[in-house]
Amino acid sequence: MGPSEITRERILKTAARLFADRGYEATSIRTIATKANVNQAAINYHFKSKDGLYGEVLRKALRGLTEYQLSHAQETQAMPREQALGEFIRQQLRPLAARDEVSRYIHLFYWETVRPTAVYRKIVSEEATPFVGFAVDLLRRFMPKADQRTLIVAAAWLIGQCTVFVRHREQLANPPVSLGSDEAAIEWLTALISAWALAGLAQAQPDGLEDRMVGSDLMSQPATAAVKNANRRTRLE
């Protein structure tokens, strides 16, 4: 690695730490330059702007949290579907036990839940497709008749069931939850979320969804019509 690459990497690491600690808005280019021991011209040379730098930090964070599962996708796909679901959930919960760099990634995404940025939306649209596709393929094994839209929503739901614990792990470590971050805690939570997910998926087959939801007190008339129309379109396709 040459001097230019070393400088670029130092800027990225410094920026990741500051963005994780302070959030995007409260972190200035001047502060990053000072902490990284570079001038602002070096940041502009490598990343063009603050948005460009933040985008690269987010890109690296997303890849850091998903690359293991994507690199082992074939192994997961070869498992029975219930085992594959459990493994997917287990890997999503792995950051609970992470420290240092991965911990900073979690803080970055926590800031995005509080103060979302346009940069984050752009990077997610570019980087999340392979991982979402992996989750969709997994859920298609449980809902083979579901359309693509339904599967994407199901994938977002499943990922969300895991990330809520990861993003809020510091708060959940306190009573009354007292969620641990060791292997035993991850296995316990994996089993719990897997059981809930399997129970939900068993009830989520499109053929029976309309019958269970239409007429329910939980649904308004517009929502009832929407379900009917969605199922009608699915059958026509």
Summary of the structure (lengths in Angstrom):
residues: 237
radius of gyration: 21.1
end to end distance: 53.3
largest distance: 66.9
contacts: 656
relative contact order: 0.09
helix: 78%
strand: 0%
